[in-house]
Amino acid sequence: MQFKIPKNTRYLKWTNHVAKKMMFNGLSATKIKSVLSRHNRMEPGIAPDTIAVMQKAGSAKYPYEIWVMYQDKESAQGGIKTPKRIIITAWRYPGVSKPREAIPYPEGLLSELESEDITSCSGSDTWDTPLGL
């Protein structure tokens, strides 16, 4: 299966980090969009000013969850403010997590986000850099 790097649209921006995680976890852009629109649970993200949403997947015998962390921003193009959703990361969680607990995320994810300077979304050049594949 050929992996396609998601392209930025008017309303969605994809970070390099999420593209790498999608490739690692075998997730498509369509699946991420599905989780965003039809999630089972929404909780605050581990990075500042972020939201994490979850969709159940798998079977009754082998359940897992797909999590997506994003941040909502406004961008001004031609003097018109447009809402923009920045997809920061996505991951699969094996099993079922309990609601209202700390969000289950892989070990080292927060340090990875900090090392790639993704936890702060102030610079526009952070989101438009090529993936380098």
Buried (B, 14 or more C-beta within 10 A) or exposed (E): EEBEBBEEEEEBBBBBBBBBBBBEEEBEBEBBBBBBEEBEBEBEBBBEEBBBBBBEBBEEEEEEBBBBBBBEBEBEEEEEEEEBBBBBBBBBBEEEBEEEEEBBBBEEBEEBBEEBEBBEBEEEEBBEEEEEE
